Structure formats: C-alpha cells, structure tokens
Amino acid sequence: MTEKPFWETVALADMTREEWESLCDGCGKCCLLKLEDEDTLDLSYTDVACRLLDMGSCRCSCYEERSRLVPDCVTLTPDIIPNLRWMPKTCAYRLISEGKPLRWWHPLVSHDPETVHQAGISVRGRVVSERRAGDLEEHIVDWPDEDSD
C-alpha cells in the first residue's frame, strides 16, 4: 500500500515550512499585477510582473526580502488563503484549501520543476516587467485564471 503524500494528509496550518514552501509550483501568477474596479470590485489580471519576479525561473529574485522591498506583496498564510479571491484557480495553496487535488504538472506530482512551464501554466515567456510596462490597463489578459488540467 502506497502512503499518501503530505499535501493530502496534512492541513495547511500544520505543514512544516519546507512542506509549505514546496507547494509553490513556480508558476509566477501570484506575482502578476492586478487591477480592481473600485465600483464593481471586478478583478482584472495583467501580464505585468512584479519587478522582483525572475521571468525565466518564475520565482521571486529576492524572496526573503520581498515584503520589505515590495510593501504590498502578500505573504501567504493558511488563514488568509480562502479570502484571496485573486489566487489563480491552479494555485496549489488554493486547491488544497478547497480540498482539491494538485494537477499533474505540479512539481510535487510530476517530480519535475519544468512541467509547470511545459504545460503552459506558468508566466514564462508571457509577461513584461512592471519597470517597462507603462499603462496597466493596456496589459489586461484572461489567461492567468484559466483552470487547466
């Protein structure tokens, strides 16, 4: 009998730091700038990445310092995940919080950190840095919240 993986048996709040950090699939979608309509509260994703995102690896280039360098960067914790409506539907933190399985391309499932990119889930090759973007309204896209198996 095969033992179930930790993400299927351990609650988000009970995970070790190593387990918690390993849930990040490296897609980079949470590092995209988003726009919220003040009247309707509708959320729009852009293809503009935070200045700290390494657009090749789709990882934060200053992860340990991100909250200091980008004050509005959200530090994920188990208790806030259900309230983050901007979290992509493919995000492992969101999926686990909702009791859903990880996708086949997630590195914990595939055992390969490249599958998230090969499956076309990550932002690799699809984003511009906020330093070069200009008007965010010209960068609104639909693909960050696509749900893909």
Buried (B, 14 or more C-beta within 10 A) or exposed (E): EEEEEBBEEBEBEEBEEEBBEBBBBBBBBBBBBBBEEEEEEEEBBBBBBBBBBBBEBBBBBBEEEBEEBBEEBEEBEBEEBEEBEBBBBBBBBBBBBEEEEBBEBBBBBBEEBEBBBEBEBBBBEBBBEBEEBEEBEEBEBEBBBEEEE
